[in-house]
Amino acid sequence: MKSLIYFLKHNYKSASFGWSLTFLSSFGQTFLISLYVPELLKTFKISEGTFGSIYALGTVIASVILISVGHTIDHKPVKKVVFLNIVGLIASCLILSISTHHISLLILAMIGLRLTGQGMMSHISQTVMSRYYGANRGKALSIAALGFPMGEALFPICITTLILTFGFEFAAQASAAILLLYLLFLSFKDLSYFDEQSQVAKRPGFKMLAKDFGTILKDKRFSVLMPSTFMLSFTSTAIFLYQYTFVEEKGWSVSLYAAFFTGYAITRFLMSIVGGLWVDKFTAKKLYRFFLIPQALGLLPFAFMESIWGALLFLIMTGITTGVAGTVKSAVLAEVYGTQKLGAVNSLFSMAMILSTALAPLLIGFLIDQSVAFPYLILTLFGLLVLAIVNSQRLSQIQPADVTNE
């Protein structure tokens, strides 16, 4: 812990930049968008299933766009990329605020929020932190990752209050105003030191970009790393989107479960810090083989314990996995692929992560509609996680990237 404090003392400005991006990515994250859902259903007179389809459509389109723009962080000034992305996120919030005029505006808003919010803000933060820091990469990523749980703790209270008091349109406009303030702050901030670490001199052409993506997809490293990254987001989205449906089916207290959720937030926060220290000590390559195990084990008491304490065990175990993953997922890409074209590599993995958040509601929602029992749903997720964990053991056979790429 002393090493982390020392690092933060001497790298506060640069590390806090990564944190600010993950914090503001909340505006495009599932947990925040879900707060608008009840009002959107009433406004458009649509069902949960219809909104789920709109959300999935926007998410899939956003993931496809991401791979065509994610590489820009490799060869464009960081400040310019961030500036344009935040402008896009502001526009998406404003479009959401006027979406009552036509449902097509709602679809456009979902695409923009998922692309510029969850997608690009997280992608830029993780890529820049991974590329800029070498031996201290784990600490930098852990500090940046703290933006996720802090956003989960702060924004739902603020946005829910605004929605209940003034309506969802005002809440969306207030979100745009917050982002505008950060944009003004950013305009006075010098980020040129991040650009000095870039190793790609010019923008790749379409053929070169397609070749890079093709090479990454065919490489053994991709098949070893991708399943675990995909399953983390898939499982978390599947559970958290339908968590209160599951809680009610188990006959547990909804209010007590909501209180237990604090345990998840605290655990994730603490493990984000610990995960960074572990990455620098043990390497992400070693940790990546095991980080899904706590979440997989946590599913079992959630499914089979009659007591609500099973839910608390699941939330704490998932908090461990999610907290560590915030650092490990990004750091392992830098360790295994190197940093020369990290933006392109990261964009593919970000695309897969976003796709998983679109597919999870569709699959689990379909199984629920088919009256599949809750324990069997959880066992399905448990089995998929186990397969991903077993597959990740092949990572021990992968050689680390050439040090010249660092």
Secondary structure, DSSP 8 states (H G I E B T S, - for coil): -HHHHHHHHHHHHHHHHHHHHHHHGGGGSHHHHGGGHHHHHHHHT--HHHHHHHHHHHHHHHHHHHHHHTTHHHHS-HHHHHHHHHHHHHHHHHHHHTGGG-HHHHHHHHHHIIIIIIIIIHHHHHHHHHHH-STTHHHHHHHHHTHHHHHHHHHHHHHHHHHHHH-HHHHHHHHHHHHHHHHHHHHT---HHHHTT----S---HHHHHHHHHHHHHSHHHHHHHHHHHHHHHHHHHHHHSHHHHHHHHT--HHHHHHHHHHHHHHHHHHHHHHHHHHHHH-HHHHTTTTTHHHHHHHHHHHH-SSTHHHHHHHHHHHHHHHHHHHHHHHHHHHHH-STTHHHHHHHHHHHHHHHHHHHHHHHHHHHHTT--HHHHHHHHHHHHHHHHHHHGGGGGS----GGG-
